[in-house]
Amino acid sequence: MAKVYFEKLSQLIFDLDIDGEVSAELETKHFFSGAALYVNKAICVSWSPGGLAFKLSETEVNRLLSNGKAKPLKYFEKGHIKEGYAMFENPESSKKVRWKSYFLKAIGQVL
């Protein structure tokens, strides 16, 4: 299953030309049942069966959670909430361009 998310995340990064937007080293890897984007060896984005998650500022995460646009990130149903991340369910139902600013903000969080 991780291969599917690896391919989805890799394609989205390519389609949005994220590599062309940042000078840092980007690497997409498999993890658990999904895939993650690493920048300078730090994770900042993940895509798994739960959705597409971005590492964002605490203020932005709280805003997205409180207005119902995102959910807390949990890698397992009964697992703990991964602080500092906002997860968007069904990311493929949105236009790809919606995600570009989130990628850039997430990358900025780890640089």
C-alpha positions, 0 to 999 in steps of 0.5 A: 500500500505504501507504494501507492502513496509514494507514487501519489506524493511523488507525482504531486511534488512533480506536478507542483514543481516543488523541486523548482521552488526550494534549494534544499534537498528533497527526498520522498520515502516510504513509511508505515502505510504511506509516504513522506517528504523529507527536506534535509533529512527532516519530515515535513509532509506525509500522505497515507490512507488518512490523508495528506498531512503538512508540518505547519506553524502551531497557529496555522494548525490550530486555525485549520483544526478549529475551522474544520478544514483539517484534522489532527494527524494520527498514524494509527487509529488509536495512536497519539496525535502528531503535534504540529501537523494538519491532515487533509482528508481526500486530498485528491478531491481538491485541485492540485494547486491548492496544496502548493502553498502548504508544501512550501510552508511545510518545507519552511518549517524544517529549514 
